[in-house]
């Protein structure tokens, strides 16, 4: 009996040593949960995304590879409703086609396909509004306009409006560069600078208008249009009214 116990003790010590050395796999509930989550995401992907991006995410003539997209890119496109792509030349914001739980599953699966940026964490309270305005106007304004309403690009494309935008969606766009937008990685913009830009974007949703009506914030074109239509139109009506009064006095 003593020899049997000794052998069992030796076997336990050997198993413990192999586990510590990484030679014997140790089961855990967390990997199993993540594996099931990834598999559920894969099933959603196969039904809704594989026709364009391929069964394994390597892309097709109808859609690019997702191997370097990462969680951030998947989150941006799915949360803003830009994917799945409808019958349109350029992805546009619309209500999401998937629920939040389904988006989480798809994001997890796309992230498992390869390397790519993770979903950024945004702490708006750490951002500086004035700094964000400077960074936005120098890096984003040339395409999205100073008011953030979007503008025309080359090859028939257009930069979308930056509002309304969830802070995480805006930060994910900055980090991944969807469409023709350049990628601003950590080496280009720090997390603090991204938070500052996102805070400024939130400011653009309802900026103060001390000079009167904002007129869409599109600049001198709509302002000039209003000036000509209402300003000159009012003058013409005033002249006609005065002429009518003078004509009436002349008859008396």
C-alpha positions in Angstrom: 0.0 0.0 0.0 2.8 2.3 0.8 4.5 1.7 -2.5 1.2 2.5 -4.4 0.9 5.8 -2.6 4.5 6.6 -3.4 4.0 5.9 -7.1 0.8 8.1 -7.1 2.8 10.9 -5.4 5.5 10.6 -8.0 3.0 10.7 -10.9 1.3 13.8 -9.4 4.6 15.6 -9.1 5.5 14.7 -12.7 2.1 15.9 -14.0 2.5 19.1 -12.0 6.0 19.7 -13.5 4.7 19.0 -17.0 1.8 21.4 -16.6 4.1 24.2 -15.3 6.5 23.5 -18.2 3.7 23.8 -20.7 4.0 20.2 -21.8 0.6 19.2 -20.5 -2.4 21.4 -21.5 -4.4 22.8 -18.7 -8.1 23.2 -19.4 -9.8 26.4 -18.6 -13.4 27.7 -18.9 -12.4 31.0 -20.4 -10.8 29.6 -23.7 -13.8 27.4 -24.2 -16.1 30.3 -23.9 -14.1 32.4 -26.3 -13.9 29.5 -28.7 -17.7 29.1 -28.7 -18.1 32.9 -29.2 -15.7 32.9 -32.1 -17.5 29.9 -33.7 -20.9 31.7 -33.3 -19.4 34.7 -35.0 -18.0 32.5 -37.8 -21.5 31.2 -38.5 -22.9 34.7 -38.7 -19.9 35.6 -41.0 -20.5 32.7 -43.3 -24.2 33.7 -43.8 -23.7 37.4 -44.2 -20.2 38.3 -45.1 -18.4 35.4 -46.9 -19.9 36.1 -50.3 -17.8 39.2 -50.6 -14.9 38.6 -48.2 -14.4 34.9 -48.8 -15.0 31.9 -46.7 -11.8 32.4 -44.8 -11.7 36.2 -44.9 -9.0 36.4 -47.4 -11.1 38.5 -49.8 -12.6 38.1 -53.2 -13.0 40.4 -56.3 -16.1 41.7 -54.6 -14.6 42.5 -51.2 -11.1 43.0 -49.6 -9.3 40.7 -47.2 -10.2 41.1 -43.5 -6.9 39.6 -42.3 -5.6 43.0 -41.1 -8.9 44.6 -40.4 -8.9 43.9 -36.7 -11.7 44.4 -34.2 -11.7 48.2 -34.6 -12.5 48.1 -38.3 -15.2 45.5 -37.9 -16.8 47.4 -35.1 -16.8 50.7 -37.1 -18.4 49.2 -40.2 -21.0 47.1 -38.4 -21.9 49.6 -35.7 -22.5 52.4 -38.3 -24.5 50.1 -40.6 -22.0 50.5 -43.4 -21.7 46.8 -43.6 -23.2 44.6 -45.0 -22.9 46.8 -48.1 -26.2 47.6 -49.8 -26.5 48.3 -53.5 -24.5 51.5 -53.4 -21.0 52.5 -54.7 -19.9 53.8 -51.3 -20.8 52.6 -47.8 -23.1 55.0 -46.0 -24.3 55.3 -42.4 -27.6 53.6 -41.8 -29.2 51.6 -39.0 -27.1 48.5 -38.1 -28.2 45.3 -39.8 -27.2 43.2 -36.7 -28.0 43.4 -33.0 -25.3 44.5 -30.5 -24.8 40.9 -29.4 -24.4 39.8 -33.1 -22.0 42.6 -33.8 -19.9 41.5 -30.8 -19.7 38.0 -32.2 -18.8 39.2 -35.7 -16.1 41.6 -34.3 -14.6 38.7 -32.3 -14.5 36.5 -35.3 -12.9 39.1 -37.6 -10.3 39.9 -35.0 -9.4 36.2 -35.0 -8.6 36.2 -38.7 -5.3 38.0 -38.2 -3.6 41.1 -36.8 -5.3 44.4 -36.7 -6.1 47.3 -34.3 -8.2 46.5 -31.3 -11.4 48.6 -30.5 -10.0 51.8 -28.9 -10.9 52.9 -25.5 -11.9 56.6 -25.5 -11.9 58.7 -22.3 -13.4 62.1 -23.4 -12.7 63.6 -20.0 -9.0 63.4 -20.7 -9.2 65.2 -24.1 -8.6 68.9 -24.6 -11.3 70.6 -26.7 -9.0 73.4 -28.0 -6.3 71.0 -28.9 -8.8 68.7 -30.5 -10.0 71.7 -32.7 -6.5 72.3 -33.9 -5.8 68.6 -34.6 -9.2 68.3 -36.4 -8.7 71.3 -38.6 -5.2 70.1 -39.7 -5.9 66.4 -40.1 -9.6 66.0 -40.7 -11.0 69.4 -41.9 -9.5 69.3 -45.4 -11.8 66.4 -46.3 -14.6 66.5 -43.8 -14.7 70.4 -43.8 -14.2 72.6 -40.8 -17.9 72.2 -39.8 -17.7 68.4 -40.1 -20.4 68.1 -42.7 -18.3 66.1 -45.2 -17.1 67.0 -48.7 -16.2 65.7 -52.1 -13.2 63.5 -52.8 -11.6 62.1 -55.9 -13.0 59.2 -58.1 -16.6 60.2 -57.3 -16.2 59.5 -53.6 -17.2 61.7 -50.7 -16.0 62.2 -47.2 -19.0 61.6 -44.9 -20.2 63.9 -42.1 -18.4 63.2 -38.9 -21.7 63.7 -36.9 -23.5 62.2 -35.3 -20.8 59.8 -34.1 -20.4 57.6 -31.1 -17.0 58.3 -29.5 -15.8 54.7 -30.0 -16.9 54.7 -33.6 -15.1 58.0 -34.3 -11.9 56.7 -32.6 -12.1 53.4 -34.5 -12.3 55.4 -37.8 -9.3 57.4 -36.9 -7.3 54.2 -36.0 -8.3 52.2 -39.1 -8.8 54.7 -41.9 -12.0 53.4 -43.6 -12.2 54.0 -47.4 -9.8 56.7 -48.6 -9.2 58.0 -45.2 -5.6 57.7 -44.0 -4.7 55.5 -41.0 -3.7 57.5 -37.9 -1.9 54.9 -35.7 -0.4 55.6 -32.2 2.8 56.9 -33.8 0.7 59.6 -35.6 -1.8 60.5 -32.9 -1.6 59.5 -29.3 -4.6 58.2 -27.3 -4.9 61.6 -25.7 -4.9 63.4 -29.1 -7.6 61.0 -30.4 -9.7 61.7 -27.3 -9.2 65.4 -28.0 -10.3 65.1 -31.6 -13.4 63.0 -30.6 -14.3 65.5 -28.0 -14.1 68.3 -30.7 -16.3 66.2 -33.0 -18.9 65.9 -30.3 -18.7 69.7 -30.0 -19.4 70.1 -33.7 -22.8 68.3 -33.2 -24.3 71.4 -31.7 -21.8 74.3 -31.9 -22.7 77.8 -30.7 -23.9 80.2 -33.3 -23.5 83.8 -31.9 -23.8 85.3 -35.4 -27.2 83.9 -36.1 -28.4 80.8 -38.0 -25.7 78.4 -38.8 -27.1 77.6 -42.3 -25.6 74.1 -42.1 -22.1 75.5 -41.4 -21.2 75.0 -45.0 -19.5 78.4 -45.4 -19.9 81.4 -47.8 -21.9 79.6 -50.6 -25.2 79.1 -48.6 -24.6 82.4 -46.8 -24.3 84.2 -50.2 -27.3 82.3 -51.5 -29.4 83.5 -48.6 -28.1 87.0 -49.0 -29.1 87.2 -52.6 -32.5 85.5 -52.3 -33.6 87.2 -49.1 -31.6 90.4 -49.2 -32.0 91.3 -52.8 -35.5 89.9 -52.9 -36.5 92.1 -49.9 -35.1 95.1 -51.7 -37.1 94.3 -54.9 -40.3 94.0 -52.9 -39.6 97.2 -51.1 -39.0 99.1 -54.4 -42.3 97.6 -55.9 -44.2 98.6 -52.7 -42.7 102.2 -52.8 -43.6 102.4 -56.5 -47.1 101.4 -55.9 -47.5 104.0 -53.2 -46.1 106.7 -55.4 -48.4 105.7 -58.2 -51.4 105.9 -55.9 -50.4 109.4 -54.8 -49.9 110.5 -58.4 -53.5 109.6 -59.4 -54.9 111.8 -56.5 
